[in-house]
Structures are given as C-alpha cells and as structure tokens.
Amino acid sequence: MSPAAYLRCGAGILTREALRFVNQRGRFISALVRPLVWLVIFASGFRFVLGVSIIPPYETYIPYQVYIAPGLIAMIQLFNGMQSSLSMVYDREMGNMRTLLISPLPRWYLLTCKLAAGALISIPLAYAFLGIAWFWEVEPPLWGYLAALPALLLSGIMLGALGLALSSLIRQLENFAGVMNFVIFPMFFASSALYPLWRVKEGGLPLYYVSQANPFTHAVELIRYALYLEVDWVSLAVVAGCSLLFLMLAILGYDPGRGMLARKGGGE
C-alpha cells in the first residue's frame, strides 16, 4: 500500500470520529457539565488544601479547585476514551466493524488511527473546561496551556487505549456500560485526582499503594505538572509505557486469530 492510502485512511477515520462527535451535541455538553459540577461543588465545600504544591511557594495552602482541575481534565479524557471505545462495541453489533477490519491496511494501523482520533477529540474538551475553570480561579501560566498539550495528547492516548482494550473483551453493548462503572470510578477515586497522595497515605497504606500503581494517577500528575511548566518524569514514563501496553492488548484483542474475537466468531 502506498503512503497516500495510509494517509487517506487515517484522515477518513479521523473525519468519521469528528463528525460523530459533532453530531452528538449531548456528548459535548455532558463531557463539560460533569467536571464543572465537581469543580463547583468541591471548590465550595473544600476551599483549601495543604500540600506540597508544584506552584511556588511549594509548601503552602492552595485553592482546592486549582488542585483538582487537572484531575477533572483527566476525568474528561477517561470518559471520552470509554465512550469512543463504546462505538467499537456498537459497530461490532451493527456489523459496521467488518467493513473497517477487512481493509487491506494493517489492523494495528486502523486501531491506532481510531485511538489517535479519540485522543485528539478530547483535547478541545480539555481546553474548553480550562477556559470555563478560569472563572473559578484556575489560572495556570499562559505558557502552561501550551505546555500541557503534549501531556493531554499522551494521557488521552493512554486512556483511550485502555477503553479500546476493554472493548475487545465485550460482545454486547449493554455489558460495556457495566464494565465502565467498574473501571472509571475506581480509577478516578483511587488516584491523586481529588486528594494529594500524602493525604491518601494518612488514610491507609493499601489505598496509597493502589493509588500509586494506578495509571490514572500518573496521567493526572503529568497534566498537573505540565500546566505549571514542570515535567514529572516518572509519570511521563508510566503513561507512555501504559499507552504502549494497552494498545498492544487492544491489537491482540481485535486479532481474529489470537484475540477475543477468535472465540466470539469473528468481527461481529
């Protein structure tokens, strides 16, 4: 296949996902309303948090809404990744996936394009949230908005790859909603999205270790540091490694010869 064929296919998948998102206006509204409700309620109920902040001075009281904003951005990407993967389950039920997967292009390329499209869609949502959150005193440095772009792209890829891997394990659309609840909420609450890890450690060591091992924690920290022109190298390595791992699992899962589709009777 020529490079032009690869580009044409990638552009087609991206356009399809973008049009699907634009036509689903309720998805855009719900993606913003959900974290904004959390921001308003938690900012009112917990005005300040004491922690080791990446905002100088490093040991100080910082507004709670400033602390949780990166976690809510990651929550937007987590829900978007799961909803994007939900379409794969829907397409398999409707039979549309067969049209995609019988393409002469490699299956790994098709899934990677699907993943990249979902990650790109989550970025405007994240910046829209940051724009609204500015009215709640979430004011990172101006250059922080640009510095956060690579972090948002990488975290969106990781969370989307996780959803893609899960979608390869599920045959029926209604089952995916249940799996989402068993994945999204444990990942979100057992992380540093709402509380610093040192405070989680005070509550109990088991939850602290789970939070440290949670890839979502590192996605949150990667975004948090990037917004304030810092790099968390450990989180960067974990997010990059998990992105590759989840994508490999998704590719194996959608391989009709070795993955779950082989035990489910093909692409349908």
N, C-alpha and C positions, 0 to 999 in steps of 0.2 A: 504493500500500500504506500502511496506517495504521502509526503508531509502535508500536502494540501487536503488529502482525505482525512487525515487526523485532525487538522485544524477545523475543517468543515463539520466533522462530527462533534468535536468539543464545543464549537460555537452553537451547534444545534441543541445540545443538551443544556448548555447554559441558558439559551434563549427560552427553552421549554420550561425550565425551572423558574426563570424570572417571570414569564407570563403567568405561570400557575400562581406564583406568589402575589403578583399584582391583581389578579382576578379574585383572589381570596382576601378581600379587604378586612374581614373579621379576624383573620390570622395576624395581620399587621397591627390592628388595634389591640387585640388580646396580648400580643407579644410585648407591647409597651405598657398596657394598663397593669398587667400582673406585677412587674417590678416596681412600678410607680406606687402601687398600693402598699407594697412592702416598705418602700422608701419613706412614704409619708407617715405610715403607722409607727415604724420603728424609730424614725427620726423624732417623732413626738414623744414616744414612750421612753426612749433611751437617748437622752440628749448628748451625753458624752461617754467616752470610753477611755480608760487609761491603758496605754500600751506603748510598746516600742514601735514608733511610727517611722516610716521612711520619709516623712515630712519634717524637716528641721524646725525646732529642736527635736531630737529623736526620742526623748522621753518626756512626754507631755500629754495633756488632755487634748484630744482632737474631737471634733464633732462626729457623732456616731454615723450620720449619713455619709460623711466623707469616707469613713472606714468601710461601710457596707456597699458603697456604689460599685466597686469592681466585682464584688460577689454577685450583685444583681445583673451586671453586664454578662458575666459568665452564665448566669441562670437563663438569660435570654438566648444565649448560644446553645445551651443544653436543650432547652425546649425546641428551638429551631432545628437542631440536629435530629432530635427524635421525630419531629413532625415531618421533616424532609425524608427520613427513612421510612416513615409510615406510608409514604406514597409508593415505596417499593413493594410493600405488602399488598397495597391496593392494586397496583399494576399487575402483580402476580395473580391476584384473584380474578381480575378482569381479562387477563390474557395479554395485556399490552407489553409485559416484560419480555415475552418471547421475541417480539419484533426487535427489541433492543439487543438482547443477548445473542441472537443469531447473526448479528452483524459480523462481517469478516474481520473487523478490528479486534484486537486482543481484549479479553474480558477485563483484565486488570486496568486497561486504559479507560474503558467505559465506566467502570466503577469509580476510578479516580476522578474522572470528569464530573460524574454525579456528585461526588464528595466535594470537589472544589466549588461547584455551583452552589451547593448548600452553604458552604463556609462564606462565600462572597455575599450571599443574600443576608447573612447575619450581621455583616459589618455596618450597613446603613442603619439597621435596627439599633445597634450599639451606640452609634453616634447620635441618633435621634434621642435615645434615652439620656445620653450625656448632655445634650442641648437642653432638655427639659429639667434635668437634675441641677443645672446651673442655678436655677431659681431657688434651690434648696441648699445653696452654699457649697455645692460640689464644684470647685473651681481649680482644677489642676492647671499647671503651667501651660501656656499656649502651645509650646513645642511638645508638651506631653500628649496632646491629641494626635499629633503625627507619629510620635514615638510609639504610641500604643497600637498603631496599625499592624505591624508585624506580629505583635502578641495576639491581637484579635484574630488575625488570619490563622495563626498556628493553633490557638485554642479552639477556634471554630472547626478546623480540620480534625483535631483530636476527638472532640465531642460528636462531630458528625460521623467519624469513622466508627465510634462506639455504637451509635444508633444503626449504622449500616451493618455492622457485625451482628447486632441483635436481630435485625430484620431478616437475616439469612436463616435464623433459627425458628422463625414463626411462620406458620402456614396461613392462619386465619386472621382477618383484620381485627376482630374483637379481642383476640388474645394479646395483641400488641399493646392495647391500652392498659391491660393489667400489668404487663412487664414494665411499661413506662413508669407506673406508680412504684414498682419495686426497685427501680433504678434511679429515677430522678430525685425523689425526695430523700432517700438515704444518702445519695451522693452530695446533695445540697446541704443537708443538716450536719452530716459528719464531715465537715470541712471548715476552713477558716473564713467562709463567706460572711458569717454573722458575728463571729467572735474570734479574737486572736487565739492562736494555738496555746499560748501560755495559760490563757484562762480556761481553755478546754482541759488542759493538763491538770489544773486545780480541781476540776470536777471529777476526774477519774482517768487513770492511765490507759485502760483499754480503749476508751473513745479517742484519747490523744493519739495512740499508735494507729488506730484505724484512720483518723483524720490525716495523719502524716503519710500514710500509704495510699490515700485517696487521690487519684489523678486530678479530680476536680479541684482539690486544694491547690495544686500546683498551677492549674490554669488560672485560678483566682489571683494567686500571688504573682504570676507572670504579668497579668494585666495591671495589677495594683502597682507594681514597681515601675512598669513601663510608663504609666500615666505620670509618674513623678521623676522621669528621666533616669531611672535606675534599671539595672539588669539583675534578676535573680537567676544565677547560672544553674543552680540545682533544679529549679522549676523549669527552666528552659530545656534542660537535658531530659527531665522526666516527661514533659509534654511532647517533645519531639520523639522520644522513644515510644511512648504510648500511642502516638499517632501512627507510627510505622507498624506497631504490633496490631492495633485494631484494624488497620487497613488490610494487613496480611490475613487476619482472621476472616474479614469480610470477603476477600478474594477467594479464600479456600471454601467459605460457606456457600458462595454462589457458583462454585465449580461443580457442574453436574456429575463429574466423575468421582470426586472425593468429598465434596461438602454435604451439607444437609439436603440440598436439592436432589442428590442421588438417592436419598432414602424417602423422598417425597414425590418422586415421579416426574422429575424434570422441572422446567421453568414455570409451570403453572402452579 
